[in-house]
Amino acid sequence: MINILKLRKAKDSFVALHPKIASFFKEQFAGGVIEEGTVIEVKIKKPGKNPVIAKLTVSERDNEILKELKS
């Protein structure tokens, strides 16, 4: 089981270290639902390596899961 207090502390630490990215996600996920069909793309660029990109197309089930996590 996830320790809620530990998770909250980790989230707060992440936000303190990366306020711009945290603000970006907060703005994009406002309301808790992202329009179905929205594409989320993540690019990772490690030093000396080629970038790796992953894409996710948001589905109705994805939004159901987000709602479950919020409750």
N, C-alpha and C positions, 0 to 999 in steps of 0.2 A: 504494500500500500504506500502511496506517495505521502510524505510528510508535508502537509500544507504550509506550515510555518517555514520549513526549509525551502520549499518551492517559491514562496513569497520573497524570502530573503535573496534567493538567487536572481529572481526577476528584478528586484530593486537594485541589486548590484549591476546587472546588465544594463538597466536604464541609466544608471549613474555613469557607467563607462561609455555608453553609446547613445546619447540622448537623441541624436538626429535619426538614427535608424528606428529607435523606439517610437519616436513621434510619427515617423512615416507609417509604421505598422498600425499605430493607434488610429491615425487618420483613415487609412485604407480599410480597416476592419470596423470602423464606426458603425454602430447599429447591429453588429454581430453577424451580418449576412453579406456575402459577396455575390453579386449577380452571377447566376448560373451561366457557364460558358466563358467566364473571365479566365484568362491565362495568367498564371503566376510563373515567372521564370527566375531561376536562381543561378548565378554564375559564380564559380569558385576559381580564383586565380592564385595558385601557390607559387612562391618564388622559384624561378627556373623551370616551371612546368607550363604546359598548355592549359588554357582555361577548360573547365568542364561545366556544361550547362544542363540543368534539369528543368523540365516544364511540367506544370500541372494544370489541367483544365478543370475548373471548379464545377462540381456536380451538385445536384440536389442533396445527395447523401452527405457530401462534404459539409454543407450548411447545417444539416441535421446534427452531425457530429459536433460542430462548433457550438450549436445551441446546447447540446448535452454537456459540453465542457464548461459552459458558462453557468450552468445551474448547479 
